[in-house]
């Protein structure tokens, strides 16, 4: 799974500025809605814009976490082997953490949209 995420993160990494601009626009829209919009407008669009921001932040987390080459070097000494095992363990823990955050975002999405 990490190889698949690494592949997609490397393909989408050049578009990160576009995603940054979407995050900034989403934050500005939320502040505008909270400050100047009517309650009916807030009730209709604020949940959707908060969910959009949450998904963009999750996507940016995935993009920056799994971007780059993840090749381990050939281990010759016992210390290099220990280091490679430690790096692999940390990558697996990171994958589990990202998976749990993704499940939490799905849960929040379904609860907020009343699905």
KOLDRENVO-969418 format. One line per 8 residues: their letters; for each residue x, y, z of N, C-alpha, C. Coordinates in pm, whole numbers, plus 50000, padded with zeros to 5 digits. Layout:
a> X:Y:Z:X:Y:Z:X:Y:Z; ...
***
This chain:
xxxxxxxx> 50082:49881:50000:50000:50000:50000:50087:50126:50000; 50201:50119:50069:50287:50237:50070:50344:50265:49931; 50368:50160:49852:50417:50181:49716:50312:50249:49630; 50187:50211:49649:50078:50271:49573:50061:50418:49612; 50064:50448:49743:50054:50586:49788:50175:50667:49743; 50291:50606:49743:50411:50674:49698:50402:50709:49551; 50350:50618:49471:50334:50642:49328:50241:50761:49302; 50125:50762:49368:50030:50871:49346:50079:51003:49403
xxxxxxxx> 50147:50998:49515:50202:51122:49572:50308:51182:49481; 50390:51099:49421:50492:51150:49329:50429:51208:49203; 50318:51147:49156:50253:51200:49037:50181:51332:49064; 50124:51348:49183:50046:51467:49214:50125:51577:49284; 50250:51550:49321:50329:51649:49393:50350:51779:49316; 50367:51778:49183:50381:51906:49111:50258:51997:49120; 50143:51942:49156:50021:52023:49166:49996:52072:49307; 50095:52067:49396:50074:52103:49535:50039:52251:49552
xxxxxxxx> 50089:52337:49466:50055:52480:49476:49907:52503:49448; 49852:52425:49358:49709:52433:49331:49630:52393:49456; 49674:52287:49523:49606:52243:49645:49623:52344:49758; 49741:52408:49765:49761:52514:49865:49665:52629:49841; 49648:52666:49715:49557:52777:49685:49412:52739:49717; 49375:52613:49696:49242:52569:49735:49222:52574:49887; 49326:52540:49962:49318:52548:50109:49299:52693:50152; 49377:52784:50094:49366:52926:50130:49228:52980:50092
xxxxxxxx> 49179:52946:49974:49046:52992:49933:48938:52935:50023; 48953:52812:50065:48855:52751:50154:48855:52821:50291; 48972:52851:50342:48981:52922:50471:48921:53061:50459; 48951:53132:50351:48892:53265:50330:48740:53257:50318; 48689:53157:50250:48545:53140:50236:48481:53113:50373; 48547:53034:50456:48493:53005:50589:48490:53132:50674; 48598:53209:50672:48599:53334:50748:48495:53433:50696; 48479:53441:50565:48375:53527:50510:48237:53481:50553
xxxxxxxx> 48214:53352:50549:48083:53299:50589:48055:53325:50735; 48155:53312:50819:48134:53335:50962:48116:53483:50994; 48181:53569:50917:48177:53711:50949:48065:53789:50883; 48033:53760:50759:47945:53848:50684:47818:53783:50630; 47811:53652:50630:47696:53586:50569:47580:53574:50668; 47462:53556:50612:47344:53537:50697:47343:53395:50754; 47258:53374:50852:47251:53243:50914:47202:53135:50819; 47112:53170:50731:47063:53072:50634:47175:53030:50539
xxxxxxxx> 47255:53126:50498:47369:53096:50411:47472:53011:50485; 47499:53046:50611:47594:52969:50690:47546:52826:50710; 47418:52812:50736:47363:52679:50759:47375:52592:50635; 47366:52654:50521:47370:52577:50397:47512:52544:50352; 47606:52637:50364:47737:52621:50301:47854:52600:50396; 47838:52630:50523:47953:52621:50613:47998:52478:50638; 47905:52385:50655:47942:52245:50674:48016:52191:50553; 47969:52224:50435:48033:52175:50313:48173:52233:50298
xxxxxxxx> 48190:52361:50328:48323:52420:50314:48419:52368:50421; 48369:52339:50542:48455:52279:50644:48497:52138:50605; 48406:52061:50549:48442:51927:50502:48541:51933:50387; 48521:52028:50297:48614:52045:50185:48754:52078:50237; 48762:52167:50337:48891:52200:50397:48953:52080:50466; 48873:52002:50536:48924:51882:50602:48981:51782:50503; 48911:51761:50392:48959:51668:50289:49084:51721:50221; 49091:51852:50198:49212:51909:50138:49332:51893:50230
xxxxxxxx> 49312:51914:50359:49422:51897:50454:49467:51751:50462; 49372:51659:50457:49409:51517:50455:49486:51483:50327; 49441:51536:50217:49509:51510:50089:49650:51567:50091; 49668:51687:50146:49802:51746:50156:49890:51664:50249; 49832:51611:50357:49908:51525:50447:49957:51400:50373; 49869:51338:50298:49908:51220:50221:50012:51254:50115; 49994:51369:50052:50084:51410:49946:50226:51431:49998; 50238:51497:50111:50371:51527:50163:50431:51412:50243
xxxxxxxx> 50349:51325:50294:50401:51213:50371:50463:51107:50282; 50399:51076:50172:50443:50966:50088:50515:51010:49962; 50550:51136:49950:50620:51186:49833:50769:51155:49845; 50833:51126:49733:50978:51103:49729:51011:50956:49712; 51137:50931:49690:51185:50794:49676:51197:50730:49813; 51146:50611:49826:51149:50539:49953:51232:50412:49941; 51340:50418:49868:51425:50301:49849:51521:50288:49967; 51527:50170:50025:51622:50143:50131:51753:50096:50070
xxxxxxxx> 51864:50136:50130:51995:50097:50080:52026:49954:50123; 52111:49891:50046:52153:49754:50077:52234:49756:50207; 52191:49677:50302:52256:49676:50433:52372:49577:50434; 52489:49625:50475:52605:49537:50485:52645:49515:50630; 52632:49616:50712:52670:49600:50853:52545:49576:50937; 52564:49535:51059:52451:49508:51147:52380:49638:51184; 52455:49749:51191:52392:49876:51224:52303:49925:51109; 52348:49906:50986:52267:49945:50870:52141:49861:50861
xxxxxxxx> 52153:49732:50893:52035:49646:50894:51937:49689:51002; 51990:49725:51119:51905:49773:51228:51836:49903:51189; 51910:49990:51123:51854:50117:51078:51744:50095:50974; 51766:50005:50879:51664:49975:50778:51538:49915:50841; 51555:49826:50938:51440:49769:51008:51363:49876:51084; 51436:49969:51145:51371:50078:51218:51293:50169:51124; 51352:50201:51009:51285:50286:50910:51159:50216:50857; 51168:50087:50829:51051:50013:50782:50941:50010:50888
xxxxxxxx> 50979:49993:51014:50879:49994:51121:50811:50130:51132; 50889:50238:51122:50829:50371:51128:50738:50399:51010; 50774:50349:50891:50688:50366:50774:50556:50292:50792; 50561:50174:50850:50438:50099:50875:50351:50169:50979; 50413:50224:51084:50336:50299:51184:50274:50424:51124; 50348:50491:51037:50295:50609:50970:50178:50573:50880; 50188:50462:50810:50079:50416:50726:49955:50384:50809; 49973:50322:50923:49859:50294:51012:49797:50423:51063
xxxxxxxx> 49880:50521:51100:49829:50649:51149:49751:50722:51040; 49803:50723:50919:49733:50790:50808:49602:50719:50776; 49602:50587:50785:49479:50510:50762:49374:50543:50868; 49416:50554:50993:49322:50589:51099:49267:50731:51083; 49352:50823:51042:49305:50960:51017:49206:50962:50901; 49231:50884:50798:49139:50877:50684:49005:50820:50727; 49005:50716:50808:48880:50659:50859:48806:50763:50944; 48879:50838:51025:48816:50942:51106:48753:51051:51019
xxxxxxxx> 48820:51088:50911:48765:51190:50820:48639:51136:50752; 48640:51009:50712:48518:50950:50656:48405:50952:50757; 48434:50920:50881:48332:50919:50987:48274:51059:51007; 48361:51159:51014:48314:51297:51032:48232:51341:50911; 48274:51302:50793:48199:51338:50672:48059:51279:50675; 48047:51152:50708:47915:51088:50712:47828:51146:50821; 47888:51181:50936:47809:51239:51044:47762:51381:51009; 47847:51461:50947:47810:51597:50915:47709:51605:50801
xxx> 47717:51512:50708:47623:51513:50596:47499:51428:50623; 47492:51368:50741:47376:51287:50783:47345:51175:50684; 47448:51104:50644:47430:50992:50550:47414:50866:50630
***
